[in-house]
Structure formats: C-alpha cells, structure tokens
Amino acid sequence: MFDISKYDQINPPARLLMGPGPINADPRVLRAMSAQLVGQYDPVMTGYMNETMALYREVFQTKNEQTFLVDGTSRAGIESVLVSAIRPGDPVLVTVAGRFGLLLCEIARRCGAELHVIEKPWGEVFTPEEVEEAIRKIRPRMLLTVHGDTSTTIAQPLEGLGEICHRYGVLFYTDATATLGGNTLKTDEWGLDSVTAGLQKCMAGSAGTSPVTLSPASWTPAADASMWRKAYAMPITSRVRIPSSVPLFRYLHAHGILGPRTPSSPHRGYNCPLRGRRMAPQLWPEAFKGPSPKQAAGNLAAGIPAWGSNLVDFPQKEKALGPFPRI
C-alpha cells in the first residue's frame, strides 16, 4: 500500500545563489506566486496580460506591440521565435563565441536553415566590421547573436549591428537571457527585430518563463508561419501561449523590482544578478583587481581568493564558473 506520509513537505535548504541563474527570487515574486488562480478568459486576467505587455516594453526599451511572455523556459522562447521566423532554406548567419551560440546553430539547423557561422575563441566578441563583412559575403535573411553568453560571462556589443542589418535587409535577433535587466539593452535604438530572454537571471524571477519582443518586420514572417518544425517549442502563431494567472502575477512583481527603467552597468559582460554584481567586488576584492570584467570572472572561476569551508561543488557548473559558496 502506498504510504504518502513518508514524503515530507517541500522545504528546500537556504542557498545564496550567485551563479548565472537561477538566482534567489525576490520575496515579492514568491508572494505573487502564491496568489490564487483566475481563469484565462477572466477580464481581470486579460487586464493583467495587457499590463504585463506594457511593463515589458519598458524593460526591453521598445514600442513593439508584440511584446509578451512565452510560458516556457528561455530555450522555449528562443525556439518559438526562430521556429516561427526561419523558413526551410533561409540563409541564416550565427555568431559563435560561446556555448549558446552553438545552441542557436542547433535550432537553426532544425528549422531547415542554410546555416552560416562565424566563430571566435570563447570569451571574445565580434566587431561591427567583422559582422558586416560576413553579411556582405553571405547575404543572410537573419542574423542570430547572443547578447550575454553564460559560458563565458562576456556580453557581445550590439550597437551598430542593427544599422548594418537593416542596410542589407537582414532581420536581427539576439538572445538576452543572461542580460535582460542587468545590462543595457536598447531594442529599438539598436535596431533589434527580435529579442528573447528569461526571468531566472537578472530579473530575480523564477525559471519557466521567457519574455520576448518582436518588431513589425519580425512579426510578419512569424504570423505567416504555417508548419511545425522539429523543435522543442511550438510556433508563436499557435496562439495557445496564454500563461496562467499565477505566472502573470509573478512577472508583474519581477518587473517591479527593476522600477521604470532597465538598469545599466559599466561592467560590460560581468554576468551576475544585479545584487551579485554589487556584492561580488566587496566579497572577493582580490578577484576584481583586473582591468576587465572578463578577468574578474576568470579569477572567480579559478577560486581567487579561496573560499575555505564555504565551498560546495556543483559539477554541472564547475567547468564554466567553478565552485559556488553556500550560506
């Protein structure tokens, strides 16, 4: 006979999550997640949806009408956009300087794209001149970039790339999962056509939701998509991506943590939560005595300074970030 009494209630241990994500959720997010459900067609629910879209336009710094939430992981958001935008045979250019550039390549292949890749050693960035040279040679329909790659902690500068893409008639996409809310991201000013992100990193929310924004130019092919592709997520045009009301509550509160604007930081590429970026130089000053955020990240990964008895090893993270401290 099944004995349910041997299973305790969930009571996770207290952890100070200082990695690239997930991070500790803000208490307001946790309170919002405990709110009661309402039906997806309830006028209150549709009001929350409209408010959420308006709030995320501020986060993305865009006027795109199609700014909303995909009820799935950050990868689900990426695939929803790319599956809807890439047609079989489309030439697609991907910049690869870290693990998540390779992920974009994988998804583009599954969409049937004619894949073209420019690569650099992990941790380096592409100049606008290098990207323009590749675009001029390849003439892709779409450029796929990663704004902040978790595997390297380095942010790819995006300024100037949008102007290049629009000059050549190329749709410009970036994956901002690790940077939205923590690094400057100016969707409209930088000429981005589509951006996807996640809540579990700088936004201090919980995993399982992907904010996305699409320009009119990017939305048109997405709206015309009519076939399923070999991908994890469904196309945006399926129109069944109505998040439950509890996630919507938490997204509203997650945005409230940031206030009316997206925070920016001079530390280009240091991929930590907002409070982590402020705390880390105080906790580990030795690691931040270098000229660049990249060196600081490398010093932390190398264990400078030693963290003594507070070390706890998470094998799945060690290769990129080293051991993590615990409370």
N, C-alpha and C positions, 0 to 999 in steps of 0.2 A: 504494500500500500504506500502511495506517495505521501511523504511527510514534509509538508511545506514549512513546518516550524523550524527545521534545521537550516533554513536560509534566512540570514539576518537581513534587516533593512539596510539599504544602501547608505553607507556613511564613509565617503572617501576621506583618506588622510589629507591633512593640510599640506599643500605644496606651494612654494613660491615658484611659479612658472616663468622663467626668464629666457626661455628659448624663443624661436621664431614663431611659435604658435602650436597648439593653443596657449593662450595666456589666461591669467586669472580674470574671470568675468567681474565686471563692476557690480556691486551689490544691487544697484537699480535694475540691472539686467536680470539678475537672479529673482528679484521680486516680480518683475514683469513676467517671467517665465512661469510663475506660479498662479497667474491670473486664470480665471475660468474661461472656457471656450464660448465662442458665439458662432453661429452658422456663417458659412462663407458668403451667403446672399443677404445676410442681415445688413440693413442700412448703416448700422454702426461699423460693421466690418468694412464695407466699401469706403466709408469715410476714413477709416484707419489706413486703408490701402492708398487713397489719394494723398493723405498726409505723409505717408512713408515715401511715396514717389517724390513729393516736393522736397522733403528733407534730404533725400539722397542726391537730388540735383545740386544742392548746396555742397554736399560732401565731394561730389565729382567735379564741382565747379563747371556746370554745364546748364544749358537751357533745353537739352534734349527731352522731348516729350516721352520718348521710350526709355525711361529710367525706372527700373523696377527690381524685384527680387526673384531669383530662381531658388526654389525650395529644394536645395541640394548642396553638395559640397562645392568648394571652389572649382574643382575639376568639372563638376556638372555645369557650372556657369560657363566655363571655357568652352566645353563641348556644345552646349546649347547655342552659343553664338556662332562657333565655327561650323557646326553641322548645318546651321541654317544659312550661312553666308557662302560657303565654299561649294561650288558645283563640280562634279566629276570633270577632270581635265583642266580645271583652272590652274594657271601658274601661280604658285604661292612662294614667297620668299620668307625664310625664317632666320633670325639672328640667333646664334647659339654661342653662349659663353658660360653655360652652367646647366644643371640638371633639367631645369624647367623649360629651357629652350628645346631640349630633346623631347620633352612631353608635347610641346606644340608640333614638333615634327611628326610624332606618332599619331596625333589626332588628325593632322592634315592628310597623312597617308590614308587613314581610314575613311576620310571624306572623298578619296579618289583624286586628290590634288596632284598636279605636276609639281613635285616638291623641289625647291632650290634652297640651298643652305649656305650661309657664310658663317665661318667659325673663327673663334679666337680662344686662346687659353682661358680656362675658367678663372673668373675674377677680373678679367679685363673688360673694357667697354668699347663700343663702336663709335667712330666719329661720323658726323653727318656726311662727310666726303666719302667715306667707305661705303655707307649705305646707299648714297646716290649713285656711286659707280656701279654697284650691284644692280640697282633698279634700272639704270640705263642699259645694262647688258641684257638683263633677263626680261624686263618689261612685265613684271608680275601683275596680277589683278589685286593681290592683297599682300601687305607686309605684316608679319607677326613678330612681336617683340615681347620680352619680359622686362617690366619696369624694375622690379627688385627680385633677384634670384635668391631663394632661401639657401641654396647650396653654397653660395659664395659671399653672401651679405652685401653684395655690391649692387647699386642702382644704376641702370642704364640711363644716361641723359636723353630726354625725348625732345627737348627744344630744337626746333629746326627740322625735325623729321617730317612733321605734318605738312609743312610747306613743300618739301621735296615730293612727298607722296601725291599731294594734290596737283602739283605741276605735271606729274606723269600719269595722272588718272588712277592712282593706286589707293585702295582702301587701307586704312592704318589702324591696326589693333594692338593693344598691349594688355598683358596680364599684370594687374596691380594687386594681386592677392596679398603680397607681403608689405605693400607700401601705402595702400589707401588709408588715410587718417594719420599716417606717421611721417610721410614725405610729401613734398609739394607735388600735386598732380592737377594740372590745369587742362581739363579735357578740351574745352572749346578753344582756348588761347593757343594750345599746342597743336590743334588740328587733328585730334584723335577722332576716329569714326566709331570705334567700339572699345569699351574697357570692361573687364570683369575683375571681381575682387572676392574677398572673403571677410567674415566678421571675426574670426578666431585669432586674428593677429593684432594689428594696431587699433582696431575698432573696439577692443575689450568686450566683445560679444562671445557667443558660443558657436562652435562649429556646426555646419549643416545648412548654411545659407550663403548665397552668392549674389551680392548686388551687381547689377550690370547696367550699362548705358549704351545706347546706340544712336548715332546721328541719323538724319533722314536718308542720307546716301547709303548707310549700312543697313537701315531697317528695310529698305525697298527689296533687296535680294532676300532678306530673311522672310519677309511677308510672302514672297513668291515661291519659297521652298515647298516642294510638294512630295518629297520622298524621304523615307527613313534611311539612315546611313548606319554603317557598322560602328557604333559608338556607344558609350556608356549612357549618355543622357539623350533625352528626346529633343526634337527641334523646338525652338521658341514658339513656332507657329502652331504647335499642338493646342495652345490656349488652355491647357489644363494646369498650368503652373500657378495656381492660386494658393499662396501659403496659408497655413492655418492661422487662426487669430492669435494664438499664444506666440508663435514666432514673430508675428507683426508687432505685438506689444514689445517684445524684447528688442526688435530692430529700432523702434522709436526711441527706446531708452538708450540703446547703444549710441545712437546719433546724439542724444542729449549730452553724453559725456564729452563730446567734442565741441559743443556750442555751435554758433552760427557759421563757423569757417573751418576749413581743413588746416590743421597745424602744419607748419613747415619747419625744417631744421637745417642748419648749415652742415650737419654731419651727413654728407652725401653717402648713402648706401649703408649706413650702420643700421642693420635690420633687426631692431629690438622693439618691443612695445614702447609706447610713449613714456610711461613711467620708468621702464627699464633703461631707456636712453638717458634719462636724467639721473638714475640711480647708479648705473654701472661705473661711470668715472669716479664716483665717490667710494663705491665698494672696492673697486680694483684699480686704483690710480696708476699702478705700475704698467698696466696694460694699455693705458691711454697716453703714454709718453711718446707716441709716434706721430708722424706728420699726417697720417691719413686714417680714416675710419677703417679702411681695409686692413691696415697694420694692427689697429686696435682689435679687430675681430680675430685676426690671426693670433695675436698674443693671448686673447682669452681662450681660444681653441687649444693653444699649446699649454694652458694651465699656468699662466703667469699672472699673478702670483699663485702659489699653491693654496688650495682651499681647505687643506687639512681634513678634519673629521667630518666636514660637511659635504664631502664628495659623495655623489651617488651616480652610478653609471647606468645610462640608458643606451644599450648597444645600437639601437636604430638611429640614434642621433650622433653618436660619437664621431663618426667619420667626418661629418661636416662641422660640428660645433664643440666636440669634446664633452667632458662630464659636466653635469649640472649641479648647482648647490641645492640643498633642501633646507627647509625650516627646521 
